[in-house]
Amino acid sequence: MSVEADLVYEVENAAFAGTILGDHLPRDSFLAELDEVINHHALSFMLNGVTGRVMRCDATSAEAYAKGNVISVNVAGASRYVIVHELAHVLHGRTGRQGASHGAHWRAWYVWLTEVLYGGGYGDVLAQDFAVEGGLKVADISFPHVDGPLIEIDGSLVRNE
Ligand SMILES: [Zn+2]
């Protein structure tokens, strides 16, 4: 893994710890929520054809990954933010894959999707932590207008400082 990717993992993990986005979802819940996201009518114009599945083999090194239009999750599940992280890879890929795979353009997708999907200011938190904690830029690109948050979750929105 690149230094940039490692920094991204560190920042996202710290940014979402103790929040609904940091919650670990068991495999079935993860896939159910992923399903809700990728089939949401508000995102269908850009997520058409994306599917989720469980990794068949041993997947100890990654919680989930996106390749092509498939988001695969470890048999043990993953934190909720991993849904957003992997979707950002899909959309970054579909829109020309500018820059590195965890680079500034990808991070812009990640930040935008976080707010669109879950709201609560989490997109801003993530962008700020990328900049302040990781020294990582978020590209300034314009996104389609989508009224969020699209996914309603009960639970604490308080950060664990
Ligand atoms: Zn990634």
Residues whose N, C-alpha, C, O or C-beta is under 5 A from the ligand:
A	BS01	ZN	none
